């Protein structure tokens, strides 16, 4: 890889992802740091950590069995349920909160735990499923001869556990940095469930001091980094440990009389995490308690398009621009991470924008770009893509890095010996071989961009996006318009993955 190209990509990432954080950190004063020693800080951090640990544990309990059953057994419709398992991850968590607080009348901490576990268990399931299917058939055969199916499980579970724990670490990080779910389940009424991200949001809203907001967030950032560092190690171990040159795929494990109970578990989990929420939104859009009708449903969708056409268009354009930028930048950085030992030092820096609470990262964007010299960018819709690219490029880079690890370097060496330049090697040799991974990175960033709310709360251009419109509207009343707009957004979120599954032959690599 060309050193100038890598340096250019690193400089762009530094501007988009690190500069907002560095500028805010420079504004921290000793007076701001004194906020860490208030009587409320320690209990708030403890409550947030407990919240994240509880959700991560639930995600493990749900995700590992789901991943195993859909990837390695003869459970009915396993090949259908496995791709559907990512749908709860694609749904904005606030939408799940909207539905289940109405359906089950949950409030406060129980609602937050329940909704966050539903939203994050696919992270564990995808990692676990991929790990289980990478276990060599000869290992399973040897274990089966030694002790039957139970011995197979005892032999394979330790190999799948590191990737599953990586998914649980990501579930922990997403949970403790989330603002929208705790805010929504508490806004509906007591009991109040306050978390650290909520405190950061309130601190900025009250006095708009960047230094104080950073100081308040330092313990949460440290906790997030302490989780992401082992997650990266687990990711690399899970991606490479079970792959051998003469790998043999295993036959599905026969469940016998447990086939249908296993199907009920997986289908029920999807029903709770996706089908019931979507059905409830469809019911509300069609009239709800007033009486459902197709005419009411058509009216609600027509009204949603009429009122929010511009918001939907802005969301899609920003998400497309963000996903495109992240895939290109992530390809260069991901290739460098895998092929260059020096470049691996970039990996901790890549995850830093993700380690910072989304609300705080959004504040950093405001502080960095809200000045006279950059007023044109700050007031434009492009600022949303700038924000989202800096925050989500890590996913595209890690997905590319994992795919490059499985790519034979001799192909690039041969092209180099033939005089092919670095850009041509990247475009003609590396990128085509990584097509499914690049598409997976594009889809993942597109989805995350469409459903992102926390990071965009203080950015003026984001006031004209679909997710922000839903966030504002639900505080003025739940009606058919909100449900219809939410369903439109969900359709746009799942559309890229649906198109890929219909027209492509390879499975998307959605996670690093």
C-alpha positions, 0 to 999 in steps of 0.5 A: 500500500502506498504510504502517501495514500495511507497518510491521506486516509489517516489525515482525513480520519483525524479531521473527521473523527479525532479533531472534534474530540481533541478540540473539546478536550482542550477546553477542559478546565480544573473547574470542569473536572470538579464536576467528577467529584459531585455526589451524583457522578459515582452512583450514575456511573455505577447505574450505567455500568450495571445497565450495560452489563445486564444488557450484555448478559441478556444479549449473550443468553439470547444471541449464542443459542440463536446463532448456534441453532440457525448456523449449525443445526437442522432446525426448520427454516434455519436458513430463513431465520438466520438473516432475519436475525439482524432485523432487530439490530436494524430497527432504531432502538427508540422505535422498539421502546415506542412499541413495547412501552405501549404494548406491555406498558413497561416504564423505567429500568425494566423497559430500558433493559428489555428494549436494549437487549432486544436491540443488541442480541443480534450482535452476539448472534452474528458473531457466534453464528459465524464462529460456529460455522468456521469450526472444522468438521474433523474436530466435531467428528472426533468429539462426537466419537468421544462422547456424542453431541454433548462432547461436540458442544463442549469442544466447539463452544470454547471456540465460539465464545471469544467472538460471542464475547466480542459481540457482547462487548459491543452490546455493552458499549452501545447500551451505556452510550445510548441516550434515546431509550432511557430518555424515552422510557423515562419521559413517559413518566415515573420511575425515572431511569437516569444514565450517564449519557442523559447527564451529558445531554443535560449538562450541555443543554443547561450551560453549553460548556464543552469543557464541562460536558467532556469532563462529565463524560470522562468516566464513561469514555474510560469505561467504553475504552476498557471494553473496546480494547478486549473486544478488538482482541477477541475479534481478531482471535475469533476471526482467525483462530478456527480457520485452517488451510484445508478447512472442512465444513461440518454437516448440520447437527441433528436436533431430533425431538428438539427441532421444533422447540428450537424453532419456537425459541428462535421464531419467538425471539424474532417475533418479540424483536421485530415482527410485533414491533412492526405489526404494532406500528402498522396497526397504529398507522391504520387507525389503532384504537379508533378502528383499523382500516386500509383507507386510514393506513393509506391516509397515514402514509400519504400524510407522512410523505407529504409532511416529511418528504424533505426529511426522508430525502435528507436522511437517505442522501446523508446516509448514502454519502456517509456509507460511500465515504466510509467504504472508500476510507475504510478500505484504505485504512482496513487494508493498511491495518492488516498488511502493515504492522505500523498501521495497526497502531491506528486501530485504537484511534479508529475506535475512539469516536465510537468510545465517546458518547454519541451526544458528546461527539455531536457536541464536538462537531458543533464546537469544531465547525460552528465558526465563521470560516466554516459557516457554509459547511456548518449550515449545510446538510453535508455536516450530517455526513461529516459527523456520521463518517467520523463516527462510523468509519471504524466499522467499514475499516474493521470489516475490510481488515477482517476480509483482507486477512483472508485474502492471499497476499501473493496476488498483490505481490505479483501485481506489484512485481508487474509494476501495477501501482497501489491505487490500481492494486486496490481497485482491481485486485483487493476491492473485487475480492472484498465485494461482499465485505465492502457491500456489508460495510456499506449496508451497516453504515447506511443503516447506522446512519439512518437510525442515528439520533443521539449524535445529531441532537445538537447539529442544526442540519439534522433537524431536517432528518426523518429520525429527528422528526420522529423524535420530536413528534412523539413528544407531542403525541403518538398518532398514525402519522408517527407510526407511518413515518417510522415504518417508512424509515424501517423500509428504507433501512432494510431495503439495501440488505433486501436488494442484496439478498435478492440479486447477489449470491454471496452473504453480506459481511455485516460485522467486523 
